[in-house]
Amino acid sequence: MPQLTFRGVAQGALASVIGPLVAELADICECGLDNFTVDLMETVPIYGGEGTASYPFAEAAWFERGDDARDRFAEAVTRHLRAAGVAELELAFKVYREEMYYINGRPCGS
């Protein structure tokens, strides 16, 4: 169920690495490739009354898997995006609790 959301990253850059990236992340998370969703948000930040480029940022929403998995996940995302030409990237994790995450009206934790 890991959900990755990116902004400030060119679509072509993300597309060029997403296959190998998700394969590596699936190994880290010990889940199938089909458990991942990846979204690219097109945003226009406004500073000083003018539009400017978005800073490269990624958010991973997932069920907590521990420090080691989180560190490896962050390193993999950063490494793959750098290989695609993204010089800097910030990544934040949003953690869901299984009993608070519902699929078809039923909590995952039950």
Buried (B, 14 or more C-beta within 10 A) or exposed (E): BBBBBBBBBBEEBBEBBBEEBBEBBBEBBEBEEEBBEBEBEEEEEEEEEEEEEBEBBBBBBBBEBEEEBBEBBBEBBBBBBEEBEBEEBEBEBEEBEEEEBEEEEEEBEE
